[in-house]
Amino acid sequence: MFESVGWAEILVLGIAGLFILGPERLPSAAAWLGRSIRKVREFATGARDQLKGELGNDFDELRKPLQDLQQLRNFDPKQIVAKQLFGDDTNGIKPNGFAAASQPQPPVPPAPPAATPDPPKLAPGERPPVDPDAT
């Protein structure tokens, strides 16, 4: 719940509470806060248990997408990209075209030569043709 709060922030909050509430009321305020958090947790646990009891096996199906999202929060973008680029494929052929060592590599057909004709040479001072659709 308080994953992003460090010890320094807790210390600052404690000192601020000491100045605001004073040393007489600070212990009772801390006890009230603890009881309130405990009640909220009990309500959440009771609601989850009641929902799980009513839905049965469907409750696990509802939690599955949430668990998948929580797992995505823990991923590093570099790891995701590396896994997609260098991870094992189901067919054994890597993205770079090489096959895995356990499977024979299929023959690769040679690439056809580029058959683009060279544009005609322009005479000195001649303006190149303009394509109205390209401009």
C-alpha positions as CSV (number, residue, x, y, z in Angstrom):
1,M,0.0,0.0,0.0
2,F,2.7,2.5,1.0
3,E,5.4,1.1,-1.4
4,S,6.6,4.5,-2.5
5,V,6.8,6.0,1.0
6,G,10.3,5.7,2.4
7,W,11.7,6.0,5.9
8,A,12.6,9.7,5.4
9,E,9.0,10.6,4.5
10,I,7.6,8.6,7.5
11,L,10.1,10.5,9.8
12,V,9.0,13.9,8.3
13,L,5.3,13.0,8.8
14,G,6.0,11.9,12.4
15,I,7.8,15.2,13.2
16,A,5.0,17.2,11.5
17,G,2.4,15.2,13.6
18,L,4.4,15.9,16.7
19,F,4.3,19.7,16.0
20,I,0.7,19.8,14.9
21,L,-0.9,17.5,17.5
22,G,1.6,17.9,20.3
23,P,3.1,15.1,22.4
24,E,-0.1,14.6,24.4
25,R,-2.4,13.8,21.5
26,L,0.1,12.1,19.1
27,P,-0.1,8.6,20.7
28,S,-3.9,8.6,20.7
29,A,-4.0,9.8,17.1
30,A,-1.5,7.1,16.0
31,A,-3.7,4.5,17.8
32,W,-6.8,5.8,16.0
33,L,-5.0,5.7,12.6
34,G,-3.9,2.1,13.3
35,R,-7.5,1.0,14.2
36,S,-8.9,2.7,11.2
37,I,-6.5,1.0,8.8
38,R,-7.2,-2.4,10.4
39,K,-11.0,-1.8,10.0
40,V,-10.5,-0.9,6.3
41,R,-8.4,-4.1,5.8
42,E,-11.0,-6.2,7.5
43,F,-13.8,-4.7,5.3
44,A,-11.8,-5.4,2.2
45,T,-11.0,-8.9,3.2
46,G,-14.6,-9.6,4.2
47,A,-15.9,-8.2,0.9
48,R,-13.4,-10.3,-1.1
49,D,-14.3,-13.5,0.8
50,Q,-18.0,-12.8,0.3
51,L,-17.5,-12.2,-3.4
52,K,-15.4,-15.3,-3.7
53,G,-18.0,-17.4,-1.9
54,E,-20.8,-16.1,-4.2
55,L,-19.0,-16.4,-7.5
56,G,-17.1,-19.6,-6.8
57,N,-14.8,-20.6,-9.7
58,D,-15.8,-17.4,-11.7
59,F,-13.9,-15.3,-9.1
60,D,-10.6,-16.8,-10.3
61,E,-11.5,-15.9,-13.9
62,L,-12.2,-12.3,-12.9
63,R,-8.9,-12.0,-11.0
64,K,-6.8,-13.4,-13.9
65,P,-6.7,-10.1,-16.0
66,L,-5.8,-8.2,-12.9
67,Q,-3.0,-10.5,-12.1
68,D,-1.8,-10.2,-15.7
69,L,-1.8,-6.4,-15.3
70,Q,0.1,-6.6,-12.1
71,Q,2.8,-8.8,-13.7
72,L,3.1,-6.2,-16.5
73,R,3.9,-3.5,-13.9
74,N,7.0,-5.5,-12.9
75,F,8.5,-5.9,-16.4
76,D,11.3,-3.8,-17.6
77,P,10.8,-2.4,-21.1
78,K,14.3,-3.4,-22.0
79,Q,13.6,-7.0,-21.0
80,I,10.3,-7.0,-23.0
81,V,12.1,-5.8,-26.2
82,A,14.9,-8.2,-25.7
83,K,12.5,-11.1,-25.2
84,Q,10.6,-10.2,-28.4
85,L,13.7,-9.8,-30.5
86,F,15.8,-12.6,-29.2
87,G,13.3,-15.0,-27.5
88,D,12.6,-18.5,-28.9
89,D,10.0,-18.7,-31.6
90,T,7.6,-21.5,-31.8
91,N,8.7,-22.5,-35.3
92,G,12.4,-22.5,-34.5
93,I,13.4,-19.7,-36.9
94,K,14.9,-16.6,-35.3
95,P,14.0,-13.1,-36.5
96,N,17.4,-12.8,-38.1
97,G,16.6,-15.7,-40.4
98,F,18.8,-18.3,-38.7
99,A,17.2,-21.5,-37.5
100,A,17.6,-23.0,-34.0
101,A,20.4,-25.6,-33.7
102,S,18.0,-28.5,-33.1
103,Q,16.1,-28.0,-36.3
104,P,17.4,-28.1,-39.9
105,Q,17.6,-24.7,-41.6
106,P,15.2,-24.4,-44.6
107,P,16.9,-23.3,-47.9
108,V,16.7,-19.6,-48.5
109,P,15.9,-18.6,-52.1
110,P,18.3,-16.1,-53.6
111,A,17.1,-12.5,-53.7
112,P,16.2,-11.3,-57.2
113,P,18.5,-8.6,-58.6
114,A,17.3,-5.1,-58.5
115,A,15.9,-4.2,-61.9
116,T,15.3,-0.5,-61.6
117,P,16.2,1.3,-64.9
118,D,18.4,4.3,-64.7
119,P,16.7,7.6,-65.4
120,P,17.8,9.2,-68.7
121,K,20.6,11.7,-68.5
122,L,19.7,15.4,-68.7
123,A,21.4,17.8,-71.1
124,P,23.2,20.8,-69.6
125,G,20.7,23.5,-68.7
126,E,17.7,21.1,-69.1
127,R,15.2,21.1,-66.3
128,P,14.3,17.8,-64.7
129,P,10.7,16.6,-65.3
130,V,8.2,17.4,-62.5
131,D,5.6,14.9,-61.3
132,P,2.5,16.9,-60.3
133,D,1.2,14.0,-58.2
134,A,4.4,13.8,-56.1
135,T,4.6,17.5,-55.2
